[in-house]
Amino acid sequence: MSNRPSQPLRGFNSQTPKNAFDLSEASLLGDEPSYIDYFYDQPGSMPGTLKIEVDAPPPVIVLIDYSDTKATKVEIEAPEDCEPYLDTESVSWVDVKGLGSEDILKRLGHVFNLHPLVLEDIVNVPQRPKVEEYEDQLLIVARMVTLQANGQSFISEQVSFILGQHYLLTVQEEPDHDSFGPVRERIRCNKGTIRKQKSDYLTYALLDSIIDGFFPVLEAYGERIEELEDEVVSNPTRQTLEKIHGIKRELLTLRRSIWPQRDAINMLIRDGSDLISHDVQIYLRDCYDHTVQVLDMVETYRELASSLMDVYLSSVSNRMNEIMKTLTVISAIFIPLTFVAGIYGMNFNTEISPWNMPELNWYLGYPACLTLMLLITVSLCAFFWRRGWFENISTVKSTVKDD
């Protein structure tokens, strides 16, 4: 059975996709399930068994058929309607969005002559990104992340590619989110060379858009980490620690998404395939470079997030030291004042002996005592100031006020 989280992540309303990752404070409490745990079958289950999620959206099939001279976009009602487009010389891109109907998915498998294990990898998500070659088809499983409009959350979903001689079948988990918009626009407006190329070039273009989709997400993490750096130094709280822990977990999720994708693209370049031309392999090298760049950014942000924990502990320790210094100064000032007040509060009788505190009979004894206390206070404050003990007290006071 699938071990995907069955409950929505904290901090999301009912309209939030189930596989979205929230960067807000509400979702960083550390008690959610692991974000991406790969699919595993029940022991003893038959190969090719499909597991449809109860809340999976129904499939929406869109076909884009194009050549150098024209491009057609058709919304397909039945999977069998794709058959006339598969044997033509034009390139047919069949985009399936949603995994909520076992019947439609099985009919798609029959139309495209998919191996049962291929259909299992497509439907039973999430799978580890990989490349598998069959007789006249190439299976590519990738992980796509897209940044939401609020800039504080992202959606992660599996995208499966079935590459044929003149067609490309893509299957996505979510119908409303992907990073393929620029590729569709290039096909529609005949920009660049995409409509002059075959289906392998389309596969490269979509893979490249998936990899490029990681950069906006990582930029959001970079801004988040910068904000945390300022917060850790100026006003570290327990919520800050929870935010650091949450970012570390989510960066680990991104690493688990991009690392096997790098290996899969490298396999396409190194081993090659009859379905991928030499020219497209050269383009895939650029895609591989982008993948390595994304992985480097993920590793850098993970190191920064780990170092934030050390900075947090140091900031908390320094803040505690400054607070203790402030309390020590206050205590040191009031100790001699308490001593003077304690002595003159003993009330010895001066009539019995002239040595029994003659100051009690002074006409200006009370003002003299207050003056003595004031002189002691001023002297101690001047001494502490010259020693530099008051340098960071104002910072500590402002920090405590912000709390």
C-alpha positions, 0 to 999 in steps of 0.5 A, a space after each residue: 500500500 502507499 505510504 504517502 501522507 493521508 492527512 493534509 499538512 498542518 497550516 493548509 485549508 481544504 483547497 490546498 493540494 495534498 502534496 503541497 509543502 508549507 514553508 509557513 510557521 504553522 507547518 513547521 512544528 515537526 509532527 507531520 509525517 515524512 514528506 516523500 516516502 517512496 511507494 511500496 507494495 504489500 507483501 505478496 501482491 501481484 506485479 502490475 497491481 494498481 493502487 488508486 488513491 481515494 482522493 486522486 483527481 480524475 484524469 484529464 487528457 489533452 493532446 497536442 499534435 504538431 508539425 513544422 507547419 501546424 499545431 492542434 490542441 484537442 481535449 480527449 474524451 476517451 483514451 481510444 481517441 488517441 490512436 489515430 495520432 500515434 502512427 502519423 509523422 507529426 509529433 503527438 504529445 498526450 498529457 494526462 493530468 490526474 490518477 483518479 480512474 483505474 479504468 481510464 488508466 488501464 485503457 490508456 495502457 492498452 492504447 499505448 501498449 504499455 507493459 503492466 510494470 510500466 503502468 504500475 510505476 505510473 499509477 503507484 506514486 511516488 516512485 524514485 526518479 529513474 529511466 527504464 528502456 523497453 522494446 519500442 518505448 522509454 520510461 522516464 520517471 521524474 519529480 516536479 516541484 512548482 512554487 505556489 502564488 503565495 511564495 511560502 509553499 510548493 507542490 511536489 508531484 510525480 511526472 511519468 514520460 513514455 517516449 515513443 517514435 512519434 509520440 510522448 505520453 506524460 502522466 501527472 498527479 495533479 491537474 492544476 499545477 505544472 511547469 510546462 506552460 513555456 513549452 506549450 507556448 513555444 509549440 503554439 507560437 512556433 518559437 525556436 526549433 521545437 516544432 522542427 524536432 521530434 518527440 525526443 526533443 519534446 522530452 528534453 524540453 519538458 525535462 528541462 522545464 522540470 529542472 528549471 522549476 526547482 530554481 524559484 523554489 530554491 530562491 524562496 528558501 534562500 530568502 527564508 534562510 536570510 530572514 532566519 539568519 537575522 531572526 537567529 541573531 536578533 531575536 531567537 525564540 523557540 519558534 525560530 528553532 522549529 522553523 530551522 528544523 522544518 527547513 532542514 526537513 524540506 531541503 532533505 525532501 528536495 535533495 531526495 527529489 533532485 539527486 536520483 533525477 541527476 542520475 537518470 539524466 546522466 543515464 540518458 546521456 551515458 547509455 543513450 537510446 535508439 529513441 534519443 538522437 545524438 543531437 538531443 543527447 547534447 541538449 541533455 548535457 545542458 539539462 544535466 548541468 542545470 540539475 547539478 547546479 540545483 543539487 549544489 544549491 540544495 546542499 549549500 542551503 542544507 549546510 546554511 540551515 545546519 549552521 543556523 542551529 549553531 548560531 541559534 545556540 550561540 545567540 541564546 547563550 550570549 543573550 543569557 550572558 547579557 541578561 545575567 550581566 544586567 542582573 549582576 549589575 543591579 544586584 551589585 548596586 543594591 547589595 551595599 544599599 541593603 547593607 547600610 539600610 540593614 545596619 541603621 534598621 537595628 535601632 540600638 538605644 543610644 541612651 545606654 551607651 554612646 557607642 550604640 549608633 549615635 547617628 540615630 540622634 543626628 538632626 540630619 541623620 536621615 538625609 545623611 543616610 540617603 546621601 550616603 546611599 546615593 553616593 554609593 550608587 553613583 560610585 558603583 555605576 561609574 565604576 561599572 561604566 568604566 569597566 564596560 559593563 553597560 555596553 550591551 545592556 540596552 540591546 538586551 532590554 530592546 530584545 526582551 521588549 520585542 519578545 
